[in-house]
Amino acid sequence: MSRAAFSAEFTRLVGQAPLTYVRAWRLALARAALARGDASVAIVANRVGYTSQSAFGHAFRCAFGAAKGTF
């Protein structure tokens, strides 16, 4: 299956493009970890695949409308 065919089928079945789904899933995991308080922001960002805290903070604000520190 080609990437384009996979993406089209994934979007049809899930309702979101694959990268949108993965980004939302990563940020949901991060929000849960921050809410539990089991790790620092830097560690959580790294665990979910962000190499920079600023990129993580920007993605978090865009997804949830609040700074990562509020969780």
Buried (B, 14 or more C-beta within 10 A) or exposed (E): EEEEEEBEEBBEEEEEEBEEBEBEEBBEBBBEBBEEEEBEBEEBBBEBEBEEBEEBBEBBEEBBEEEBEEB
